[in-house]
Amino acid sequence: MMAVTTRDRILDSARDLVLRQGFSATTVDAVLASAGSSKGAFFHHFPSKAALGRALVERYSEADARTLDEALTAVEQEEDDPGRQLIAFVRAFEEVADEVLEAPPACLFVSFIYESELGDEETAQIVAGSILHWRERLLAKLEEAAAARPGFPPVDLPSLADHVFTVMEGGFLLVRALDDPTRMRAQLAHLRHYLELLFGEPVS
């Protein structure tokens, strides 16, 4: 097991604080107190608070991409048909919805999208790139599924790819706002049923 580096410890503490109170309200001193680190160590790894924000978003983006890619790879190994792969993809998230909700209470991206203090184009591009990665991967699968089905209805597939992402991210907000953990699973079930109908699969 690899030891946690000082940089990772600072990032972990900063992530937890940002998810609880937002980036603007998270001070460097609070991060250092939580991480048990010094200002010298902080500025060795991060020349500014904005640099810390970029590093947080970049690490979150990389983990988010791995989650998507691993989930798609897993269903591709189980199913040959791209439409059924998409259905299995959503079902897999549906089955672990309760575990996902035990994670920190919001998407880290939200903390940066709505906070003007960061004002960093590079960070904004990382967030946008992560969301576009979801669109591109899901759109490719949707296009494969549509091409495999003669007479497929005229569906806006790029918008549908965005919709899958929106349901997953919006589910977090719905759960937290209403304090009802069943909402995530229910929204994913609605999405799965729609895909089953769209791709001519029995609705389960």
BAFI-3210 file (N, C-alpha, C; in Angstrom, 3 decimals, decimal comma, padded with zeros to 6 digits):
// residues 204
n [1|2|3|4|5|6|7|8|9|10|11|12|13|14|15|16|17|18|19|20|21|22|23|24|25|26|27|28|29|30|31|32|33|34|35|36|37|38|39|40|41|42|43|44|45|46|47|48|49|50|51|52|53|54|55|56|57|58|59|60|61|62|63|64|65|66|67|68|69|70|71|72|73|74|75|76|77|78|79|80|81|82|83|84|85|86|87|88|89|90|91|92|93|94|95|96|97|98|99|100|101|102|103|104|105|106|107|108|109|110|111|112|113|114|115|116|117|118|119|120|121|122|123|124|125|126|127|128|129|130|131|132|133|134|135|136|137|138|139|140|141|142|143|144|145|146|147|148|149|150|151|152|153|154|155|156|157|158|159|160|161|162|163|164|165|166|167|168|169|170|171|172|173|174|175|176|177|178|179|180|181|182|183|184|185|186|187|188|189|190|191|192|193|194|195|196|197|198|199|200|201|202|203|204]
n.u [000,845|000,631|002,164|000,467|001,045|002,291|001,211|-001,087|-002,467|-003,041|-004,676|-006,786|-007,867|-008,587|-010,496|-012,584|-013,320|-014,098|-016,293|-018,050|-018,382|-017,881|-015,657|-014,863|-015,260|-013,424|-010,457|-006,887|-005,570|-007,445|-007,423|-004,792|-004,843|-006,637|-005,263|-002,994|-000,610|002,059|002,466|004,655|004,927|002,546|002,807|004,951|003,898|001,652|001,387|-000,537|-003,892|-005,679|-004,240|-004,333|-007,089|-007,275|-005,772|-007,339|-009,708|-008,664|-007,748|-010,165|-011,518|-009,990|-010,454|-013,202|-013,370|-012,092|-013,948|-016,169|-015,039|-014,218|-016,687|-018,034|-016,337|-016,696|-019,417|-019,271|-017,873|-019,739|-022,002|-022,901|-024,397|-024,670|-026,831|-027,949|-025,718|-025,651|-027,978|-027,297|-025,185|-026,419|-028,001|-026,035|-025,050|-027,386|-027,698|-025,680|-026,327|-026,918|-024,456|-022,882|-024,004|-023,018|-020,693|-018,831|-020,999|-021,668|-021,135|-017,881|-017,345|-019,470|-018,938|-017,074|-018,030|-020,007|-018,735|-017,352|-014,958|-012,788|-012,237|-010,700|-009,601|-008,348|-009,093|-011,849|-011,882|-010,992|-013,146|-015,191|-014,067|-014,157|-016,910|-017,528|-016,147|-017,735|-019,993|-018,928|-018,081|-020,497|-022,141|-020,919|-021,502|-024,315|-024,736|-023,736|-025,610|-027,968|-027,369|-027,364|-029,976|-032,431|-034,662|-034,609|-035,838|-036,010|-033,937|-032,394|-029,310|-026,818|-027,937|-029,270|-027,107|-026,026|-028,155|-028,048|-025,779|-026,740|-028,897|-027,530|-025,808|-027,674|-029,206|-027,759|-028,071|-030,842|-031,275|-029,845|-031,114|-033,725|-033,291|-033,571|-032,628|-033,584|-034,150|-032,133|-031,784|-034,361|-034,475|-032,489|-033,648|-035,856|-034,490|-033,225|-035,486|-036,474|-034,396|-034,580|-037,076|-036,521|-034,568|-035,858|-035,995|-037,155|-038,961|-037,768]
n.v [-001,198|002,160|005,017|007,952|010,964|014,264|016,187|014,862|014,570|017,227|017,844|016,040|016,993|019,580|018,970|017,804|019,975|021,880|020,592|020,652|023,392|025,045|026,599|029,287|029,864|028,286|028,429|028,753|028,400|026,860|024,522|023,695|023,270|021,150|019,235|018,951|020,194|022,405|025,925|026,248|023,721|023,680|025,812|024,861|022,877|024,077|027,051|028,976|029,628|029,349|027,621|025,335|024,857|024,234|021,882|020,229|020,011|018,859|016,374|015,272|015,181|013,325|011,007|010,799|010,300|007,817|006,276|006,323|005,131|002,616|001,549|001,396|-000,359|-002,663|-003,366|-003,800|-006,127|-007,889|-007,730|-007,915|-006,276|-002,822|-001,231|-002,724|-002,687|-000,025|000,050|-001,793|-000,401|001,849|000,427|-000,701|001,512|002,159|-000,003|000,393|002,737|003,502|003,128|004,986|007,317|007,498|008,725|011,909|014,830|016,111|016,924|017,753|019,521|021,331|023,097|024,748|025,671|027,551|029,511|032,598|033,499|031,879|032,157|031,135|030,220|027,912|025,993|025,985|024,907|022,338|021,277|021,496|019,834|017,349|016,885|016,840|014,580|012,544|012,984|012,368|009,667|008,353|009,171|007,947|005,285|005,374|006,024|003,729|001,893|002,885|002,625|-000,106|-000,779|-000,994|001,479|003,097|005,539|009,163|010,518|012,960|012,375|013,444|015,178|013,316|011,891|013,874|014,010|011,619|012,069|014,311|013,299|011,651|013,444|015,348|013,784|013,595|016,187|016,270|014,275|015,339|017,803|017,084|015,290|012,524|009,453|007,601|008,806|008,997|006,365|005,995|007,913|006,963|004,553|005,422|006,494|004,188|002,639|004,214|003,941|001,210|001,047|002,644|001,185|-001,125|-003,179|-005,511|-003,975|-003,810]
n.w [000,000|-000,958|000,520|001,667|000,095|000,983|-000,721|-001,704|000,699|001,348|-000,843|-000,413|001,996|001,210|-000,765|000,792|002,397|000,461|-000,724|001,383|002,034|-000,132|-002,567|-002,335|000,373|001,567|003,169|002,837|005,267|006,677|005,193|005,649|008,412|008,568|007,073|008,551|007,896|006,745|005,847|004,246|003,062|001,669|-000,247|-001,607|-003,196|-004,338|-005,874|-005,415|-004,153|-006,250|-007,892|-006,352|-006,577|-009,325|-009,379|-007,762|-009,317|-011,614|-010,680|-009,818|-012,249|-013,689|-012,176|-012,537|-015,281|-015,370|-013,949|-015,697|-018,035|-017,096|-016,331|-018,796|-020,147|-018,633|-019,150|-021,847|-021,963|-021,092|-022,714|-026,189|-027,882|-028,575|-027,667|-025,570|-023,996|-023,141|-021,605|-019,617|-018,537|-017,299|-015,495|-013,872|-012,437|-011,167|-009,451|-007,604|-006,439|-003,780|-002,500|-003,850|-002,908|-000,385|-000,631|-000,764|-000,483|-002,952|-006,405|-007,244|-009,309|-009,357|-007,319|-008,410|-010,854|-010,261|-008,806|-008,795|-007,851|-008,444|-011,226|-013,405|-016,450|-017,331|-015,426|-015,862|-018,411|-017,903|-016,453|-018,415|-020,351|-019,086|-018,899|-021,618|-022,326|-021,268|-022,923|-025,482|-025,252|-024,549|-026,658|-028,857|-028,311|-028,347|-031,034|-032,267|-031,334|-032,490|-035,222|-035,453|-035,516|-037,720|-039,016|-036,774|-034,543|-035,126|-033,130|-031,092|-030,657|-029,544|-027,608|-026,046|-025,031|-023,373|-021,646|-020,192|-018,608|-017,245|-015,741|-013,950|-012,552|-011,696|-010,059|-007,673|-006,613|-006,259|-004,337|-002,134|-001,727|-001,065|000,900|000,544|-000,088|-001,942|-004,304|-006,268|-007,256|-008,290|-010,370|-012,082|-012,759|-014,264|-016,455|-017,431|-018,162|-020,253|-022,135|-022,568|-023,854|-026,080|-027,405|-027,994|-026,139|-023,610|-020,999|-017,817]
ca.u [000,000|001,455|001,957|-000,174|002,005|001,828|000,363|-002,383|-003,139|-003,580|-005,789|-007,912|-008,468|-009,222|-011,713|-013,640|-013,777|-014,790|-017,590|-018,941|-018,647|-017,568|-014,257|-014,624|-015,238|-012,339|-009,206|-005,659|-005,314|-008,339|-006,905|-003,570|-005,229|-007,244|-004,252|-001,856|000,553|002,568|002,354|005,801|004,588|001,469|003,278|005,874|003,101|000,626|001,823|-001,649|-005,141|-006,228|-003,521|-004,931|-008,377|-007,048|-005,319|-008,508|-010,595|-007,974|-007,757|-011,547|-011,832|-009,323|-011,174|-014,511|-013,158|-011,814|-015,211|-016,945|-014,384|-014,261|-018,065|-018,331|-015,560|-017,316|-020,633|-018,863|-017,436|-020,914|-023,021|-022,392|-025,194|-024,407|-028,011|-028,017|-024,586|-026,064|-028,951|-026,536|-024,377|-027,269|-028,404|-024,902|-025,055|-028,608|-027,493|-024,753|-026,720|-026,816|-023,042|-022,414|-024,507|-022,236|-019,535|-019,067|-022,372|-021,930|-020,123|-016,888|-017,426|-020,466|-018,319|-016,252|-018,813|-020,817|-017,989|-016,599|-013,644|-011,720|-011,952|-009,548|-010,044|-007,804|-009,945|-013,122|-011,680|-010,910|-014,521|-015,883|-013,484|-014,651|-018,306|-017,510|-015,680|-018,947|-020,810|-018,296|-018,112|-021,881|-022,657|-020,397|-022,268|-025,667|-024,703|-023,600|-026,888|-028,930|-026,992|-027,657|-031,437|-033,107|-035,867|-034,461|-036,540|-035,144|-033,638|-031,221|-028,404|-025,948|-028,720|-029,521|-025,854|-025,985|-029,232|-027,558|-024,918|-027,569|-029,644|-026,614|-025,365|-028,852|-029,670|-027,098|-028,700|-032,193|-031,161|-029,406|-032,107|-034,918|-032,842|-034,248|-031,654|-034,206|-034,379|-031,122|-032,132|-035,590|-034,170|-031,746|-034,608|-036,591|-033,591|-033,055|-036,726|-036,527|-033,451|-035,141|-038,121|-035,894|-033,792|-036,681|-035,731|-038,224|-038,802|-037,658]
ca.v [000,000|003,357|006,041|009,164|012,057|015,544|016,814|014,187|014,870|018,577|017,771|015,346|017,919|020,661|018,418|017,650|021,314|022,519|019,941|021,047|024,830|025,797|026,969|030,644|029,860|027,420|029,168|027,957|028,044|025,759|023,323|023,279|022,740|019,833|018,309|018,859|020,548|023,770|026,798|025,957|022,529|024,041|026,617|024,033|022,119|024,913|028,449|029,842|028,917|028,994|026,430|024,233|024,574|023,537|020,523|019,494|019,722|017,941|015,033|014,796|014,899|012,079|009,918|010,717|009,644|006,399|005,641|006,130|004,192|001,282|001,065|001,012|-001,563|-003,805|-003,810|-004,298|-007,518|-008,697|-007,642|-007,620|-005,247|-001,526|-000,752|-003,444|-002,212|001,219|-000,293|-002,413|000,678|002,585|-000,479|-000,872|002,666|002,044|-001,022|000,882|004,115|003,765|003,250|006,259|008,407|007,578|009,547|013,317|015,163|016,867|016,860|018,816|020,497|022,350|024,084|025,661|026,250|028,678|030,443|033,518|033,818|031,112|032,950|030,520|029,604|026,555|025,136|025,869|023,999|020,978|020,879|021,295|018,662|016,152|016,694|016,462|013,189|011,744|013,084|011,669|008,220|007,888|009,404|006,893|004,070|005,598|005,950|002,303|001,241|003,327|002,051|-001,541|-000,955|-000,380|002,205|003,748|006,840|010,349|010,991|013,834|011,545|014,240|015,645|012,155|011,629|014,861|013,693|010,566|012,749|015,206|012,494|011,177|014,561|015,941|012,893|013,978|017,404|015,923|013,528|016,203|018,846|016,497|014,358|011,271|008,673|006,761|009,582|008,678|005,080|006,168|008,634|006,047|003,566|006,086|006,582|002,832|002,250|004,934|003,303|-000,094|001,310|003,201|000,170|-002,285|-004,234|-005,631|-003,080|-004,634]
ca.w [000,000|-001,079|001,540|001,182|000,032|001,532|-001,737|-001,702|001,963|001,200|-001,794|000,224|002,964|000,454|-001,390|001,796|002,807|-000,666|-000,894|002,488|002,184|-001,339|-002,731|-001,835|001,838|002,032|003,249|002,863|006,667|007,050|004,524|006,340|009,722|008,350|006,549|009,460|007,094|006,940|004,682|003,377|002,277|000,740|-001,362|-002,381|-004,165|-004,972|-005,747|-005,044|-003,908|-007,560|-008,357|-005,596|-007,204|-010,597|-009,084|-007,278|-010,433|-012,523|-010,082|-009,845|-013,644|-014,052|-011,507|-013,171|-016,579|-015,105|-013,572|-016,916|-018,937|-016,494|-016,375|-020,171|-020,456|-017,947|-019,837|-023,167|-021,777|-020,756|-023,764|-027,530|-028,522|-027,934|-026,950|-024,288|-023,195|-022,492|-020,567|-018,525|-017,958|-016,367|-014,425|-012,957|-011,539|-010,371|-008,416|-006,576|-006,116|-002,345|-002,166|-004,399|-002,085|000,846|-000,966|-000,445|-000,819|-004,172|-007,455|-007,019|-010,386|-009,041|-006,445|-009,195|-011,952|-009,804|-007,966|-009,644|-007,269|-009,086|-012,412|-014,038|-017,703|-017,409|-014,611|-016,574|-019,533|-017,363|-016,154|-019,688|-021,004|-018,420|-019,314|-023,026|-022,400|-021,089|-024,132|-026,600|-025,043|-024,598|-028,002|-029,732|-028,019|-028,850|-032,498|-032,603|-031,049|-033,494|-036,518|-035,431|-035,487|-038,870|-038,662|-035,476|-034,597|-035,208|-031,782|-030,976|-029,868|-028,670|-026,466|-025,191|-024,310|-022,294|-020,706|-019,299|-017,647|-016,442|-014,765|-012,903|-011,718|-011,072|-009,002|-006,426|-006,092|-005,832|-003,081|-001,038|-001,479|-000,450|001,935|000,230|-000,861|-002,964|-005,518|-007,274|-007,861|-009,067|-011,602|-012,949|-013,266|-015,341|-017,601|-017,971|-018,829|-021,528|-023,049|-022,941|-024,840|-027,280|-028,116|-028,256|-025,164|-022,615|-019,856|-016,601]
c.u [000,881|001,118|001,305|000,846|001,412|000,887|-001,032|-003,166|-003,753|-004,787|-007,011|-008,635|-009,199|-010,512|-012,857|-014,204|-014,574|-016,171|-018,571|-019,329|-018,334|-016,116|-013,957|-014,461|-014,118|-011,029|-008,018|-005,356|-006,185|-007,874|-005,687|-003,893|-005,808|-006,211|-003,095|-000,554|000,930|002,371|003,504|005,518|003,517|002,027|004,379|005,120|002,128|001,018|000,721|-002,871|-005,783|-005,554|-004,021|-006,271|-008,222|-006,651|-006,464|-009,407|-009,955|-007,995|-009,159|-011,937|-011,224|-010,039|-012,544|-014,409|-012,880|-013,092|-016,052|-016,333|-014,424|-015,667|-018,443|-017,578|-016,202|-018,556|-020,318|-018,398|-018,602|-021,923|-022,370|-023,108|-024,991|-025,613|-028,140|-026,846|-024,961|-027,053|-028,241|-025,680|-025,195|-027,682|-027,279|-024,834|-026,278|-028,392|-026,570|-025,114|-026,543|-025,362|-022,488|-022,811|-023,813|-020,973|-019,824|-020,332|-022,603|-020,838|-019,163|-016,980|-018,370|-019,850|-017,513|-017,033|-019,504|-020,052|-017,082|-015,194|-012,521|-011,284|-010,798|-010,010|-009,546|-008,664|-011,292|-013,003|-011,574|-012,306|-015,274|-015,371|-013,974|-016,083|-018,374|-017,003|-016,859|-019,778|-020,224|-018,368|-019,528|-022,475|-022,174|-021,183|-023,702|-025,721|-024,543|-024,929|-027,935|-028,639|-027,337|-029,151|-032,081|-034,398|-035,812|-035,079|-035,562|-034,931|-032,393|-030,218|-027,401|-026,678|-029,012|-028,274|-025,704|-027,023|-028,787|-026,691|-025,745|-028,358|-028,737|-026,186|-026,549|-029,412|-029,044|-027,788|-030,099|-032,172|-030,829|-030,468|-033,320|-034,586|-033,544|-033,334|-032,264|-034,331|-033,375|-031,481|-033,376|-035,320|-033,408|-032,668|-035,431|-035,744|-033,425|-034,301|-036,856|-035,600|-033,953|-036,223|-037,504|-035,202|-034,553|-036,400|-036,894|-037,953|-038,826|-037,915]
c.v [001,249|004,367|007,267|010,299|013,315|016,236|016,190|014,481|016,266|018,565|017,096|016,270|019,041|020,180|018,335|018,999|021,988|021,903|020,343|022,517|025,676|026,252|028,338|030,674|029,010|028,191|028,216|027,510|026,872|024,458|022,794|022,678|021,344|018,804|018,099|019,184|022,007|024,601|026,561|024,762|022,850|024,752|025,920|023,312|022,987|026,380|029,403|028,978|028,500|027,755|025,184|023,845|023,817|022,091|019,653|019,057|018,715|016,520|014,434|014,388|013,568|010,875|009,701|009,994|008,159|005,643|005,333|005,041|002,762|000,696|000,628|-000,252|-002,795|-004,292|-004,316|-005,743|-008,456|-008,783|-007,324|-006,441|-003,902|-000,954|-001,428|-003,057|-000,932|000,960|-000,897|-001,378|001,450|001,695|-000,664|000,286|002,635|001,092|-000,555|002,295|004,428|003,919|004,583|007,415|008,504|008,403|010,997|013,837|015,988|016,583|018,032|019,897|021,645|023,466|025,117|026,346|027,537|029,698|031,306|033,792|033,116|031,817|032,439|029,765|028,168|025,574|024,922|024,898|022,550|020,441|020,577|020,042|017,364|015,837|016,259|015,035|012,235|011,767|012,243|010,153|007,673|008,071|008,325|005,603|004,203|005,493|004,513|001,585|001,609|002,688|000,568|-001,835|-000,242|000,310|002,865|005,140|008,019|010,982|011,876|013,134|012,345|014,743|014,500|011,785|012,595|014,535|012,616|011,188|013,609|014,452|012,074|012,308|015,204|015,090|013,223|015,184|017,112|015,217|014,454|017,254|018,307|015,531|013,003|010,432|007,798|007,488|009,262|007,389|005,221|006,884|007,756|004,988|004,158|006,134|005,213|002,380|002,945|004,278|001,937|000,073|001,776|002,126|-001,152|-003,467|-004,319|-004,715|-003,912|-003,797]
c.w [000,000|000,011|000,891|001,220|000,668|000,555|-001,733|-000,427|001,920|000,263|-001,177|001,202|002,256|-000,196|-000,396|002,220|001,693|-000,857|000,197|002,415|000,953|-001,370|-002,130|-000,324|002,409|002,005|003,233|004,289|007,113|006,422|005,266|007,706|009,580|007,916|007,514|008,754|007,322|005,678|003,710|002,480|001,247|-000,480|-002,155|-003,491|-004,954|-004,799|-005,327|-004,723|-005,228|-008,123|-007,628|-006,228|-008,503|-010,354|-008,584|-008,432|-011,388|-011,976|-010,108|-011,260|-014,085|-013,433|-012,148|-014,517|-016,387|-014,758|-014,805|-017,789|-018,395|-016,546|-017,784|-020,568|-019,846|-018,694|-021,237|-023,096|-021,514|-021,896|-025,108|-028,168|-027,820|-027,188|-025,591|-023,392|-022,454|-021,371|-019,360|-017,800|-016,925|-015,201|-013,402|-011,969|-010,624|-009,188|-007,301|-006,127|-004,643|-001,913|-002,644|-003,492|-000,737|000,632|-000,591|-001,099|-002,076|-005,184|-007,256|-008,088|-010,032|-008,204|-007,217|-010,308|-011,507|-008,978|-008,817|-009,114|-008,011|-010,369|-013,235|-015,275|-017,824|-016,609|-015,290|-017,743|-019,073|-017,077|-017,453|-020,396|-020,397|-018,838|-020,772|-023,219|-022,224|-022,366|-025,266|-026,449|-025,162|-025,990|-028,964|-029,539|-028,521|-030,365|-032,969|-032,427|-032,090|-034,850|-036,602|-035,495|-036,674|-038,425|-037,308|-035,542|-034,619|-033,833|-031,828|-030,058|-029,039|-027,425|-025,504|-024,399|-023,142|-021,218|-019,720|-018,208|-016,698|-015,387|-013,623|-011,978|-010,994|-009,961|-007,661|-005,793|-005,557|-004,480|-001,922|-000,701|-000,733|000,685|001,781|-000,656|-001,946|-004,303|-006,624|-008,000|-008,753|-010,390|-012,581|-013,539|-014,405|-016,617|-018,251|-018,714|-020,190|-022,551|-023,487|-024,003|-026,165|-028,096|-028,287|-027,359|-024,176|-021,428|-018,596|-015,353]
res [m|m|a|v|t|t|r|d|r|i|l|d|s|a|r|d|l|v|l|r|q|g|f|s|a|t|t|v|d|a|v|l|a|s|a|g|s|s|k|g|a|f|f|h|h|f|p|s|k|a|a|l|g|r|a|l|v|e|r|y|s|e|a|d|a|r|t|l|d|e|a|l|t|a|v|e|q|e|e|d|d|p|g|r|q|l|i|a|f|v|r|a|f|e|e|v|a|d|e|v|l|e|a|p|p|a|c|l|f|v|s|f|i|y|e|s|e|l|g|d|e|e|t|a|q|i|v|a|g|s|i|l|h|w|r|e|r|l|l|a|k|l|e|e|a|a|a|a|r|p|g|f|p|p|v|d|l|p|s|l|a|d|h|v|f|t|v|m|e|g|g|f|l|l|v|r|a|l|d|d|p|t|r|m|r|a|q|l|a|h|l|r|h|y|l|e|l|l|f|g|e|p|v|s]
***
